[in-house]
Amino acid sequence: MAKATNFALETFTDPSKIRNFCIIAHIDHGKSTLADRILQLSNVVDARDMRDQYLDNMDIERERGITIKAQNVRLPWIPTSGPHEGEQVILQMIDTPGHVDFSYEVSRSLDACEGAILLVDAAQGIEAQTLANLYMAMENDLEIIPVLNKIDLPAADPEKYAEEIAHIIGCEPDEVLRVSGKTGMGVPELLDKVVELIPPPSSRSEDGETNDADAPARALVFDSVYDTYRGVVTYIRMMDGKLESGQKVKMMNTGVQHEILEIGIVSPTMQKAKGLGPGEVGYLITGVKDVRETRVGDTVTWANKGADEPLEGFEDVKPMVYSGLFPVSQEDFPTLRESLEKLQLNDASLTWEPETSVALGFGFRCGFLGLLHMEITRDRLEREFDLDLISTAPSVTYRVVAEDGTEQLVHNPSDWPGGKLQEVYEPVVNMTIIVPQEFVGTTMELCQSKRGTMKNMEFLSEERVELRYIMPLGEIIFDFFDMLKSRTKGYASLNYEEAGEQDADLVKVDILLQGEPVDAFSAIVHRDSAQWYGNKMTKKLKELIPRQQFEVPVQAAIGSKIIARENIRALRKDVLSKCYGGDISRKRKLLEKQKAGKKRMKNIGSVTVPQEAFVAALSTDEE
């Protein structure tokens, strides 16, 4: 019966009946659970088909409880209170990822909406990530509805956090709605509020004409996914005009033309429709096989007599962190290449190029949006394609100016130019950390040790403080987050965004085994931390590399200057075992003979580093 009453399946809806909104929140504050309840209440999913995290489709998403891809769904709703009581309204919800790595996708999702539900866990309060997304929503002039979730928990303190939210947004504490995504308490009231407060869409044309359905079509691409059977599915939000099946369309920023094979809406499964009118959210299928041809943030218009100006805010997503991925067995190299190609179909922000390492053989240098993106990509490669991989320590992009004035971008320590360098620039980020008051001292200490410069500090409430720093990105990606969590007993939350670059005194530290550099262990570090890195790596390798027949020196060097050294002692056979008593000269002769043999071995011997040693030495989980 539920299916018959789903009036949301009809498209070309009057824009005044549409409400576009998204949910912004930190990881684990219950976005996807709230989305589940909203789906249930609007009767678009049968009770028998209902499952937790309904919109998250990937295994990893479901396991880790995080959303990686933004999802959208179109729902029918009839309010039971407020000015629009009893009217049929279409709600279009976009579920956004909460993690810092995907902030560009979040910004595009916000552009596709007129309002946002700010969801805050009533037991934890507002976190750094939520703040960042909130400021982004405020810049876009979205209507913000503050909501406290998880009020059914025994640890919830709605009064305290309602004040904190009211202080940040500038509303009254009693205007903050209280819901429980798990039990469904307060959710119908929230949806009525959404209908009441969020404005209906209007096309923002310069000449003041609004909702002109006959204007040239402009639609914002806010996500695209790869479907094995149908190719790329592009999710769009119509700003002006109409799009219908069979029309020729053009991507305005990339200039590529396609034909619309299918157009429709998601409610909660894909439903074909005749077309989409102004203000509606839906999908298009054009038969494209590569996600990179329909980029997030692009504008879709008609190929003939289309719009002149694309929508604002399009930018190419730039990788922030680079890491090498190498197969444990070299036979898997072609499989790794194929798997990366398949992943790239689904993830347009992943970049990769082949690289060779003397120590690890053939592999790829991959560019990621951040550490979580790197972890998830590696996880998916190992799971979905059954690969065993070694990843090198992550690094960022440096801009190096040599003495003769030539510039070069370095993604990889092995590409670091030799000789004297005039200037080295490293990327920096604006970082926001929210911590309880008692941990402010230890947090500041940590940030200073990682070369951070403090900008300001603000009290959000009596107990919680917001710290803002400018920090080199290279210092964060290694183990900063783990250290922050352990120093603040897990209470800190962190968010960062790009802030350009700065001049820095950076050097490349090489690790030498028997005087030969092992490229996999090289790293680019600040001159002050070079000694620490050299000592750490030589000690680590001394433990990990098995003893050889001859003595092996493990050294760390900057250029030709050795800064740290450890010796791996030789395995020695007891050559004196057969000598009982007698003259010392006979024993000495045997020992000298052994010594000469070891020396000769050393000259021609090579050190084999076991695979486990690479894995252990390159793992970033520091104490």
N, C-alpha and C positions, 0 to 999 in steps of 0.2 A: 504493500500500500504506500509505503514511504516513497517508492519510486514514482508513483503516479503524481504525487503532489510536488515533485521537485520542479518548481517553476523557474529555477535558475538555469535550466537547460536551454531556454529561449534566449537567443542573442538579440542584438540591436535594441537593447533595453534603453528606456529613457534615462539619460545620465542623472537626473535628479533622484532616481531610485537606486543609485549605485553608491556603495561606500568602499573605498579602497584603503586597506590598512595593513600594517605589518606589526610583528611582535618583536621588540628589541629587549634583550636581556643578556646577562652573563651566562657562561656555560653552567649548566646544572641548576638554573633557577626555575626550570619548569616550563620552557617555551613549548616544547613538543607535547608535553602532557596537557597543557592548556589547549593546544591545537586539537588534540584527541577529543577533549570534552566538547569543544565547539563543533567538531564534526558530528559527534553523537547527537547533540542537542538539535542540530539542524536536519537530522534524519537523512543524511545523504549516505550514511553507511549503515547497513543492516547490523543488528546486534551480533549476529553469528559471525560476521566478517570482521568485527572490531578486534584490533590488537593494539598493544602499547606502541607508542611512537609510530603511528600509522603512516605518517608522511615520510619517515626516514626509510629509504629503500635499501641502502647498502648494509652489508653485514657489520662492517666496522662501525658504522654510525650507530647501529643498534647495540653493539657490544659496549662501546665506549660511552654510549649515551650522549653523543654529540652530533650536531647537524653539520654536514660538510657542504651539501648543496642546498641552495635556497629552493623552497617548494612553494607552489601557489595552488590555491583551491578556491572555487566559486561556490557560494552557499546561499540557500534561500533562508530568509528570516522574517518572521512576523512579530514585531515588538508587542509586548503586553503592557508596557507602560510608556510614559513620555508623550511628546507631541505627535509622534508618528504611529500611535497605537493602532494595531489592526491592519496596517498597510503592508503590502508585499515589498520587501527590500532585498536587494542583492548585496551580499557581503563578499568582498574579494580579499582573501587573506594571503599574505606572503610570509612564509616562515623563513627567517633569516639565520645564517650561521652566526654563532656568538663569538668566534675566536678572532684574535687580532690578525692572523694571517689573511683572513678573508674580508678585511675591512672594505676593500674596493667593491666586492659583491654586495656588501651591506649598503654601501652608498648608492649603488644602482637600484637596489630594492627600495630604498627610501625615496628615490626620485620617482618611483612608479606609484607612490601612495600619496594620500592627502592627510593621513593621520597615523599615529603609532601608539601601540599599547606599551607602556614602559613597565616591564614586569620585574619586580624585585622580590627576592626570597625574604619572607618575614622573619626568618631566623638568622639571616646573614647581613642584611642591609645592602646598600648599593655598592657595586664593585667597580674597579677601574674601567673595565671593558664596557660596562653599561654606561658609565659616564661619557666615554668617548663616543659611543653610538648616540647617546642622548644629545650631546652637543651637535653632532652631525645632523640629527633630526631637527634640532632647533634652527640651525643654519638654513635648512630647507623649508622653514616656516610650516612645519607639520603641526597639526593639532595633537597634543600629547595627553594621553589618558593614563595617569599613574595608578598602578595596581600592585597591591601586596599579595603575593601568592603563598601557598603552604601555611595558611593560618590554622590548619588543623593540627600542626605539629606542636608537641608539648613545649619545644624550645622557642616557639614563635613569640616575638615581642612587637605586635603591630603598632602600638602607640609610639614607641621610641623611633621606629624606622619611618613611620608616617611623617613624623616631624622632620626627620633628616631629608626625606624626599621633598617635602613642602618647602624646606629651606633652599634646596637646589633649584627646583623648578619655579618657585615663587607662587605657590597656591596655598590654600588652607589645609591643615592636616586632615580635617574631616572630609575633604574632597577626594582623598586617596581611597580607591575602592579596595575591598578585601574579598579575596576569592580563594577557593582551594581547587586547583586543577585536578587533584586526585579524586575528591569526592564530588566535584561539580558544583559545590556551594558558591553562590554568588555569580556564577558564569552567565545565566540568562540576563541578570541585571546589567552585567558588563556589556553584553551585546546590545541591549537597549540603549545604553549610554553611547556606544559606538555610533549607532544610528542617529542619536540625538546630536552628538557633539562634532563628529567628523563631517566636514563639508563634502557635498557631492563633487565629482570631478568637473572641471571646466577646462576647456582648452585655452591655454594662456596666449592668445594671439595678441600681437602688439597693437593692433588697431582697435582693441577693445571688444571685438566680436567674440562671443563665447559659444562654445558647443556647436560650432559650425560643422554639421555632418557632411556638408558638400565640399569643404575645404580639401586641398591635397592632403593625402594621408601622411601622418607621421606617427611612428610607433617606436617606443624605446625597447631595445633588447636588454632584459635584465638577467637572463641566464640562458645557457644552451647546454643540452645534454645529448649524448650519443645513444641512440637506440639501435640494437643489433639488426633489427628487421627493417626499420624505416629510415635509418640515417640520422641526421641531426634534427633534434626537435628544439626549436627556438621559442623561448617564452617571451612574450611581448606585452607591453601595456600601450593601448591606443591613446594617443594624445589628441590628434585631430583626424577628422575624416573617417573613411571606412576602408576595410580590406576584405576582399571576397576570394573564394576559391577560384583558381584558374587565372588570376591576375598575374601580370609580370611585375616584379618588385625589384627595387635596387637598394643595396646597403650604402648609405651615403658616405660613410667615412672610408670604407674600403673600395667602394665603386663597383662591387660585384653585382651582377644581375641574375635573378632566379625566377622561376615560375612557382606560384603557390600550388602545391599538389593537394594539401589538406590544411584546413584551418579549424580551430575549435577551442573548446574550453576544458578546464580540468574540474570535475565536480564529483567526487575526488578521483575518478578515473578519467581518462581522456574521452571526450565526447565530440564527435564531428559537429560542425555548425556551418551555416551558410556563409557567415562572415562575422566580423567584429566591428562594432560602432565606437564612437568616441567614449573614452573613459573606461572601456572594457579591458579585461586582462585575459589572455588566452595563449594559444601556441600556434606556431606555423611549422609545416614540414615542406621543405623545398627540394628534397632529394639530394641535398649536399651530404658529402661523406666525411667532411672534415670540420671540426668545431671551430678551427681558426678562421674559417671563412665567414662565420657569423659571430662577430666579437661582442662581448658584453659591453653595453654602453653605446652601441651603434644605433643609428636611426634607420628604420625601414620606411621607404616611400614608394610611390608608383614609379615604374620605369618611364612611363610617358606622362608628361605634364605633372611631374612630382613636385614636392616642396623644394624651395630654394635653399632654406637654411636648415642644417641638421640641429637636433636638440643638443643642449650644452652638456659639457662635463665628460666627453669621451676621452679616455686616455688608454694607451697600451699598458697592460699590466707588466711591471718590471720585476724580474726575480730579485730577491734581496739576499738570499743565502745560496752558496754553491757547495756541492759536495760530489765526490767521485763515487760512482757505484761500480763495483767489480764483481764478476761471478767468481765463486770459490773454485769451481772447476772451469777451465777455459773452454770446455766443450759447450758450455751454456751461453757463450757470447752471442751467437745468432739468435737464440731464444730471448735473451735479454733485449736485443735490439727490437725484435718483433713486439715484445710485451710493452716496451716504452712507446712504440708507435700506436699500439692499441690504447694505452692509457691516455696518450695525448689526444686521441679522438674525443675522450670524455673530459679532459682537463686542459683547457687552452693555455693555462698559465705555466704549464710545465715546459721547460726548454732543456735540450740536451745536445751534446756534441761528443764524438768519439775521442777518447784519450788513451794513451798507453803509459804504463808505469813499468819501470824496470823490475820493481819488486812484485807488483800485483798482476802484471800482464795487461791484456786489453780490457777496457771498460768504457764508461761514459761519464763525462762531467755534466752533472744535471743542475739546473737552476730552479730554486723553489721560492715560494712567497715567504716562507718562514720555517721555523723548526717543526711545527705541528704538520705542516704541509709535507715536509721532508719525511717525517716519521710515517705519515699515512701512506705516502707514495711507496715507500720501501715495504711497508706492511702489505699493501695491495699486490706489489710485484711478487713478494714471497708466497702470498696466499693463493692469489688467482692464477699465477703462472708457474707455481711450484719451483721457485728459484732459491738458491742459497747465495746470499750477497754479502760482500764486505763494503761498508761505506767509510770513506775517509773523513777525517775531522772536518766539520763545516767551515767554510771561509766566506768572506764577503768580497765585493768588487773594490779594488783599490785603483786610484788613478796616479800613475807614476810618471814624473817628468825627469828624463835623463839629463846628463850634463849638456848634451848638444841641443837640448830644448825639445826633443821628440817626446810625444805623449803616448802612453799605452795604458789600456785597461787590463788589469791583472785579476783573473778569477781564480787562479790556481797557483799555489806556491812555486810549482816547477816552472811557471812562465816568468818568474821574477827576474828582471834584467840584472846582469852582473855589473860590476864597476861602480863608480860613484854616482849617486843620484842627487839631482838638484832639489826636487820636492816630492813628497808623497802625500796624497790626500786620501782620507778614509771617510766612509759614510757615517753620519751621526743621526741619532733619533731623539725626538722629544719623548720623554718617558714620564708616565704618571703612575705613581704607586700609592695605593690606599692601604694604610696599616693602622692597627690599634695604637693608641698613644704610647703604651709602655715599650713598644718595639721601635720607636722613632730613632733612638740612638744607634742601635745595631744596624738598622737599615741604612742610615746615613753613612755609617762607617763602611759598610759593604759598597755603597755607591761610590764613595771616594776612592776605595781601593781599586775600583774598576774604571778609574779616570773620569768619573761623572762630575759635572758642574751643576751646582744647585741653582734653580731659577726662583722658585718660591715654595711656600708651605702654607697650607690653609686648613683650618679646622672645619670638618664637615659637621661634626657634632661634638659633644664633650669627649667622647671616647676615640673618635676616629679622625685621622689626619690624612690630608692629601699632599704628597710630596711631588714636586716636578723637577726633573733633571734633564740636562742635555748629556747624552752619553754616546760613545762610539758603538756602532752596531756590532763590531767584531768582538767586543767584550761581553755582550749580552748572549750571543748565540751559543757560547760554549757551555757554561754550566751556571749561568747567573740565576736562572729561575729556581733551580734546585737549592742553591745556596740561600736565596731569599726566603724560600718556603721553610727551610730548616731553621733559619735564624728567627723567624716570626711565628714558629709553631704552626705554620700552614695558614695563618690568617691574612697574609698580604695578598693583594691582587695587583696585577700589572698590566699596563697597556702601553704600546709605543707606536709612533708614526714617524715617517721620514722627515728629516729636517736638513737636507743638503749634505755638505761635506766639510771637513776641516783639515788643516795641515797637521801632520803628526810625524814623530820621529820613529819610523817603523823599520824593522830589519827582518831579514829572513834567517831563521835558525835551521841549519842542516844537521841531521843526525848521521854520523859516519860509523860504519862497521868496518873495522880493518882499513880505515882510511878511505873507504868508498861510500859516497852519500847514498842513503836509501830514500828515494823520493817520496815514498808514502808517508814518512814521518816528518817531512819538512813542514814548517809552519811560519806564518808571518805574524810577528808579535811586536809590541812596543819595546823599545830598547831597555826600558827599566825592568820589564818582565822576562827578558831573554834569558837571564841567568837562571831564573826560577824554572822556566820551561825546559831549559837544557838539563838542569839537574834532575827534574822530574822524569823526563823521558829516558835519560841514561840509566837511572835507578830502576825504572820500570822494565826496561829491556834487559838489564842485567839479570833480573829475576825470571824473565819470560823465555829468553833464548837458552836452549840447552847447552851444556858445556861441550866443547869440541875437543879434538885431539891436541890442539895447540891453543895458546892464549889469544883471546880476542879483545882488542880495545874497543869500547863503545864511547864515541866522542860526540859532543855537540859543538858546532862551530858557527860563527858569523863570518862569512867569506873565508879567509884563510886563518882567522884567529880562533883557537880552541878555547871554549869557555867552560866546558865540563867534561869529566872523563870518569869512566868506570871500567874495570877489567873483569872479563869473564875468565876465570882460571882454567887451565888446561886439565883434561883428564889424564892422569899419569898411571902408567902401569908400574907395578912394583918390580923393578929390574934386579933389586938386590935380594929377592926372596930366596935365591938358590945359594947365596953366599953365607956360609957359616964361619964366623971368626976370620982369621987371616989378615993380610996386609991391607991398610986403608987405600993404598994407591990402586989396587985392583977394583975396589968399589968405586973410587973416583973416576976411573977410566970408563966404567959402565955408565955412570951418571952423565959424564961429558958426552959420551956417545949418544945417549938419549936426548940430551939438550940440543946437540947438533941436528939430530933427526927432526926434532920439534921445529927448529928454526927453518929447516929446509921446507917442512910441511907448511909453515906459516906463509912462506913466500909464494907457494903455489896453491895453497888451500883456499877454498871459498866457504863462506858461512851460510848455512841454510837456515833461514828463518821459518819456523813452522807457522802454518796458517792461523793457529789459535793465538799465537803471539801477536799477529797483526790485529786480529779481532779485539784482543784484550787491550792492546796499546792504543788502539784508535777509539775505543769506547769512551764516551764523554761523561759517563756517570761517575763524577768525582766525589771524594769524601767531603 
